[in-house]
Every structure is written in C-alpha cells, then in structure tokens.
Amino acid sequence: MSSPPIPHDLRLVFWETTAGCNLECSHCRRLDVSRQLMRDDLTTTEAKQMIAAIARAGRPILVFSGGEPLMRPDLFQLAEHAEGLVLPAALATNGTLIDETAAHQILHAGFERVAISLDGPDAATHDAFRCQPGAFDAALDGFRSLEALGMSMQVNCTVTRHNAGRLDEIYALARRLGADALHFFMFVPGGSGLQVTEEQQLVAEEYEHVLTWIADQAAKQELVVRATCAPQYFRLMAQRRQRPSASSRLASMTRGCLAGTHICFISHKGEVMPCGYLPLAAGNVREDAFEVLWQRAPLFGDLRQPDLLGGKCGACEFRRICGGCRARAYAVTGDCLTEEPCCAHQPAACRPED
C-alpha cells in the first residue's frame, strides 16, 4: 500500500534577488557570480507581482537572498511592499555592506530577522572560505550595527572540513554576538561549490558526528540551533527519543528535506525551484502564476511522494520524516529521487539477514 503524499503547506520562499555579489565564495550555488547586477534580474514591477503571488499562496516567510541582496537598489522598496501585504520577510546577507545607514534602512524596511553568514570563528578561516580579505571583520561590524538597533539576528554557517573541527568556537561566537539563532548549513555541491574538493567535503560518518553535536547544542536551549540541508537530523532525533511513536509525532511537526514540500526557491530570473541547491525548474514566474506552480507543478508533485524515492531512501523506515537531501542526491547522481549519498543509516529493510 502506498503512503499518502506529504502535505505541502508553504512555509519559506527563498528569493535570489540578484546574482550580483561583492564576494566570490568558494561554496556559492552559482557559477556565474557577477560583481554587478544581472540584466535578467526580475524588474521591480515583476518582483512586486511575484511577491503578491507568494502572499496569495499562503503567506510564508519570504527570505530576500542572493547573490548579495543589498546590491539591489530597490531592495527596501520591495521589502516594504511585502510588509504591506502582511508577508513576513527576512534578509540573508554576507553582512559586508552593512554600515550604520544601511542598518537603519534594513530596520525600517520591515525585515523581521537578518541572517549573516560566518563560516569560521576568526578572520583567517572565514575570509579564506569567502575568498575576500576583510570579509569577516566587515560582517561582524554589520552584525553589531543591526543587533544594536534591536534587530533579531541569526548566524548562518556552511560546514565543511575547513571548519568542522571548530564548531564549538563558532557557537561561542554566535552567543557573544547576541544571536537569536545559529543555523548550520551542511554543504551541498553545486555551482561554484563543485570546486570544493572531495577532501574538504564531509563523508557520511562525519555528517553523523556533526549532526549529533548540533543536537547536543540545540538541547541546551541557549539559542535556536538548527541543521539545514541535513534531513537525516530528524531521523537522528527520532532515534535518540527511542520511542516507537517518535516517527509519527515528528512527521506531524516537521520533516527533513523540505524542498518542494514546504519551501521553494525563486532564482533571480524567476525560475521556481525546489530549493536553492537543486537546479531543476518547475516553471517561471514570468510565465505562470507562482501559486499555480506551487500547487500543480509535476516536479513538486513527485517530491511530495515518499514512495517515489529510490535506493535505501525508498526502503527507509524514516523516509517520511527525513526523505534524504534531494539536492545532494541530484548533485552526485543526476537523479533527485535517488538515495541520499551522505547518510550513514542502514534501513532495516536493507540489512542482511542473520
């Protein structure tokens, strides 16, 4: 008997406001990073129409991302447009362009939270990953400017071997800065990230170790700590509870891979994708209404069917609360529905009989 589809209430939309960026980070999802705005970025009018359509689709949180969103001259106008539609908005930035003036503009534009990326506890580690000397200090200055104004602040951190041994220090830094949340993004190879060597990428057992550490920090409840692009985190949490009903309870709360089920990504030129690391388009907001694509696109329909998963993900007893990272599966195999390549768990159905 097939299992029912995963519900698809829309919680988060990540919008790549522009592919332009002032940095050239080694892990960027894009290959065509530009130091200036792109000619095929959505126009102000197109962006406003898209924002209105997102509001009609269920009022998720709209994350203004990039590239570097602060390079877009109409950013604050568009954030105010979202606020007028009662659409919650957040800003994800590298933080290096935030001076005192920009901090006040961000605050008054209506953003509810700002996430700034810190990929190491010091300048040497962060700047090497971001390929820009001075990026760490500039990001800290931007963070402190916003925190001083009372903005809710979040630290984002991409985890590879370059910083996996220093997560305690990154956690301590986030606390010293007064962050409300710390999100660890488990690296997904794609775009410029394909240049991150295999030697720098964690293997399945290392992922398990890092996710266990994240769970331990989250349990302290000193700030909100989350693992992102790490659906096996929810399988791990269910196993730690060691209760027969844990899987069903967790499934009603949240799940691992949310791509196409509870989140989606809109590129700078309007392509609607399951997430920012899965480069498959369900359609384009320049051609179809966003809410129609979210509800009816065949790609999203497939991702909402756990029984379509292949390999050990399809056989896994945790497939409804984990689902495996669809972007990582696609990056490694070219098939977004095959098994997660960075999972150490061996499903009961795949274990050899005694």
DAFENGI-V626826 format. One record per residue. N is the residue number from 1. PSI is psi in radians with two decimals (none if undefined). D_CENTER is the distance of its C-alpha to the mean C-alpha in Angstrom with 1 decimal. Layout:
[[N,PSI,D_CENTER] [N,PSI,D_CENTER]]
This chain:
[[1,2.30,33.0] [2,2.63,29.6] [3,2.70,27.0] [4,2.74,25.9] [5,2.72,22.7] [6,2.32,19.6] [7,2.64,19.6] [8,0.87,17.3] [9,2.34,17.2] [10,2.10,14.5] [11,-0.69,12.4] [12,2.37,9.6] [13,2.15,9.9] [14,2.12,8.0] [15,2.11,11.1] [16,1.59,11.8] [17,-0.61,14.9] [18,2.69,16.5] [19,-0.10,16.3] [20,2.49,18.6] [21,2.61,17.8] [22,-0.06,20.2] [23,2.96,18.7] [24,1.19,18.5] [25,2.51,15.9] [26,-0.37,16.6] [27,0.14,13.1] [28,2.50,12.2] [29,-0.29,11.1] [30,2.56,14.3] [31,-0.49,17.9] [32,0.84,19.6] [33,2.37,18.4] [34,2.64,21.2] [35,0.05,22.6] [36,2.97,23.4] [37,2.63,22.3] [38,2.52,22.4] [39,-0.48,25.2] [40,0.26,23.2] [41,2.60,20.7] [42,2.43,21.1] [43,2.96,24.1] [44,-0.78,24.3] [45,-0.80,26.1] [46,-0.70,23.7] [47,-0.72,20.8] [48,-0.71,22.8] [49,-0.72,23.7] [50,-0.77,20.1] [51,-0.71,19.2] [52,-0.68,22.3] [53,-0.64,21.4] [54,-0.72,18.0] [55,-0.64,20.1] [56,-0.38,22.5] [57,0.00,19.9] [58,0.13,19.5] [59,1.03,18.3] [60,3.12,14.6] [61,2.24,12.7] [62,2.04,12.3] [63,2.02,9.9] [64,1.91,11.9] [65,-2.85,10.1] [66,-2.70,11.8] [67,-2.71,13.6] [68,1.87,15.0] [69,-0.48,15.4] [70,-0.12,18.5] [71,-0.24,20.3] [72,2.08,20.6] [73,-0.40,24.0] [74,0.26,23.4] [75,-0.86,20.1] [76,-0.59,22.0] [77,-0.73,24.1] [78,-0.63,21.1] [79,-0.70,19.6] [80,-0.59,23.1] [81,-0.75,23.3] [82,-0.73,20.3] [83,-0.68,22.0] [84,-0.42,25.2] [85,0.16,23.8] [86,0.70,22.6] [87,1.98,19.0] [88,2.42,16.8] [89,2.51,14.9] [90,2.82,12.6] [91,2.24,12.4] [92,2.05,10.0] [93,2.78,12.6] [94,-0.15,14.1] [95,-0.17,16.9] [96,-0.28,19.8] [97,0.15,21.2] [98,1.83,21.5] [99,-3.00,25.2] [100,-0.71,27.2] [101,-0.83,27.6] [102,-0.64,24.0] [103,-0.77,23.1] [104,-0.66,25.7] [105,-0.73,24.5] [106,-0.78,20.9] [107,-0.79,22.5] [108,-0.19,24.9] [109,-0.24,22.5] [110,0.11,21.2] [111,2.37,17.7] [112,-0.43,17.2] [113,2.62,14.7] [114,2.26,13.8] [115,2.24,11.1] [116,2.34,12.7] [117,2.25,11.7] [118,1.91,14.4] [119,0.38,14.5] [120,2.86,17.9] [121,-0.06,20.5] [122,2.98,22.8] [123,-0.71,23.3] [124,-0.77,24.4] [125,-0.84,21.3] [126,-0.84,18.8] [127,-0.60,20.9] [128,-0.67,21.5] [129,-0.60,17.9] [130,-0.07,17.5] [131,0.66,20.9] [132,1.87,22.3] [133,2.39,25.0] [134,-0.10,24.7] [135,-0.69,20.9] [136,-0.88,20.6] [137,-0.68,23.6] [138,-0.68,22.5] [139,-0.71,19.1] [140,-0.72,21.0] [141,-0.78,23.5] [142,-0.73,20.9] [143,-0.85,19.4] [144,-0.61,22.9] [145,-0.73,24.1] [146,-0.72,21.6] [147,-0.62,22.0] [148,-0.43,25.8] [149,-0.03,25.6] [150,0.17,24.0] [151,2.44,20.5] [152,2.18,18.0] [153,2.52,15.9] [154,2.46,12.8] [155,2.24,12.3] [156,2.45,9.2] [157,2.12,10.5] [158,2.25,9.9] [159,2.11,12.5] [160,-3.02,15.3] [161,-0.31,19.0] [162,-0.40,19.5] [163,0.04,18.3] [164,-0.47,18.2] [165,0.06,21.7] [166,0.41,21.0] [167,-0.56,18.4] [168,-0.71,21.2] [169,-0.65,21.9] [170,-0.71,18.3] [171,-0.81,18.5] [172,-0.68,21.9] [173,-0.76,20.9] [174,-0.68,18.3] [175,-0.73,21.1] [176,-0.61,23.6] [177,-0.26,21.6] [178,0.45,21.5] [179,2.53,17.7] [180,-0.46,17.1] [181,2.67,13.8] [182,1.99,12.4] [183,2.14,8.9] [184,2.07,9.3] [185,2.00,6.8] [186,2.15,9.3] [187,2.34,10.2] [188,2.13,10.2] [189,2.22,13.3] [190,2.68,13.4] [191,-2.33,14.9] [192,-0.38,16.3] [193,-0.30,14.5] [194,-0.31,17.4] [195,-0.18,19.6] [196,2.05,18.3] [197,2.74,21.2] [198,-0.52,21.3] [199,-0.42,23.0] [200,-0.14,19.9] [201,2.41,17.7] [202,2.51,17.9] [203,3.02,19.9] [204,-0.76,19.7] [205,-0.61,21.9] [206,-0.67,20.1] [207,-0.79,16.8] [208,-0.74,18.9] [209,-0.80,20.4] [210,-0.75,17.2] [211,-0.63,15.8] [212,-0.73,19.3] [213,-0.77,19.3] [214,-0.74,16.1] [215,-0.67,17.9] [216,-0.70,20.9] [217,-0.70,19.4] [218,-0.63,17.9] [219,-0.38,21.4] [220,-0.44,22.9] [221,0.58,21.3] [222,-0.49,21.8] [223,2.92,18.4] [224,2.03,15.3] [225,2.22,13.7] [226,2.64,10.8] [227,2.27,9.5] [228,2.59,6.0] [229,0.65,6.5] [230,1.17,9.9] [231,-0.46,11.7] [232,-0.21,15.0] [233,-0.65,14.4] [234,-0.54,15.7] [235,-0.77,18.6] [236,-0.75,19.4] [237,-0.69,19.6] [238,-0.70,21.8] [239,-0.65,24.0] [240,-0.55,24.4] [241,-0.53,25.7] [242,0.76,28.2] [243,2.44,29.3] [244,-0.55,30.1] [245,0.10,28.4] [246,-0.70,25.1] [247,-0.79,23.3] [248,-0.64,24.5] [249,-0.80,23.7] [250,-0.64,20.1] [251,-0.56,19.8] [252,-0.31,21.0] [253,-0.93,18.5] [254,-3.05,15.1] [255,3.11,14.1] [256,-1.58,11.9] [257,2.04,10.4] [258,0.02,9.7] [259,2.06,9.6] [260,-0.09,12.7] [261,-0.78,13.8] [262,-0.18,12.0] [263,2.83,9.2] [264,3.03,9.7] [265,2.38,9.3] [266,2.12,12.5] [267,2.97,13.6] [268,-0.37,16.0] [269,0.31,18.9] [270,0.03,18.0] [271,2.33,16.8] [272,2.05,14.9] [273,2.79,12.7] [274,-0.70,11.0] [275,3.02,7.6] [276,-0.25,7.2] [277,-0.01,8.4] [278,1.66,11.1] [279,0.99,13.8] [280,2.18,15.9] [281,2.30,17.0] [282,-0.23,18.3] [283,-2.96,20.2] [284,2.35,20.3] [285,-0.23,20.6] [286,-0.25,23.6] [287,-0.55,25.4] [288,2.62,24.3] [289,2.39,23.3] [290,-0.78,19.7] [291,-0.53,20.8] [292,-0.76,22.9] [293,-0.76,20.3] [294,-0.71,18.0] [295,-0.58,21.1] [296,-0.15,22.9] [297,2.26,21.1] [298,-0.63,22.3] [299,-0.80,19.1] [300,-0.66,17.3] [301,-0.74,20.6] [302,-0.73,20.4] [303,-0.29,17.0] [304,0.11,18.4] [305,1.65,21.3] [306,-0.48,20.9] [307,-0.17,24.4] [308,-0.16,23.4] [309,2.48,21.4] [310,3.10,23.5] [311,-2.65,24.6] [312,-0.37,24.2] [313,-0.71,21.1] [314,-0.47,23.5] [315,-0.09,26.1] [316,2.42,23.9] [317,-0.23,25.0] [318,0.28,21.4] [319,-0.44,20.0] [320,-0.38,19.6] [321,-0.19,17.5] [322,-1.27,15.6] [323,-0.17,15.9] [324,2.65,14.7] [325,1.98,11.7] [326,-0.55,12.9] [327,-0.71,11.3] [328,-0.66,12.9] [329,-0.76,16.0] [330,-0.71,16.2] [331,-0.61,15.9] [332,-0.64,18.7] [333,-0.32,20.9] [334,0.08,20.3] [335,2.01,20.1] [336,-0.11,16.9] [337,0.08,19.0] [338,-3.05,20.4] [339,2.65,19.8] [340,2.14,17.0] [341,-0.18,18.5] [342,0.71,17.2] [343,2.24,18.5] [344,-0.20,21.8] [345,2.39,22.8] [346,1.89,25.9] [347,2.60,26.3] [348,-0.65,29.8] [349,-0.30,30.7] [350,-0.04,30.2] [351,2.47,32.2] [352,2.52,35.7] [353,2.54,38.5] [354,none,40.7]]
